Amino acid sequence: MAGKLTDKTMEYMREHNLNIFHVLCTSHFSARVLEKLNFNEIFSFPFSEFVVDGKQVLKPEEPHVAARIFTKEI
């Protein structure tokens, strides 16, 4: 489903002359979809490093370990 939605978005982007697709993933599974669609990871921020007052703020279960930004030129 995620792959089909991403494909539809890219189709829309081509029709409207939009050429850079940026996606922020906080789920390991959505990131895997983008990897399979040949998106490039340009940034990753581990949840373990998101600390406020010495305490980790976000503690999702494995395999969700980082927020990741992907891009693709359309």
Secondary structure as GFF3:
##gff-version 3
##sequence-region A 1 74
A	DSSP	alpha_helix	2	15	.	.	.	ID=ss1
A	DSSP	beta_strand	20	25	.	.	.	ID=ss2
A	DSSP	alpha_helix	28	36	.	.	.	ID=ss3
A	DSSP	beta_strand	40	46	.	.	.	ID=ss4
A	DSSP	three_ten_helix	47	49	.	.	.	ID=ss5
A	DSSP	beta_strand	51	52	.	.	.	ID=ss6
A	DSSP	beta_strand	55	56	.	.	.	ID=ss7
A	DSSP	beta_strand	66	73	.	.	.	ID=ss8
###
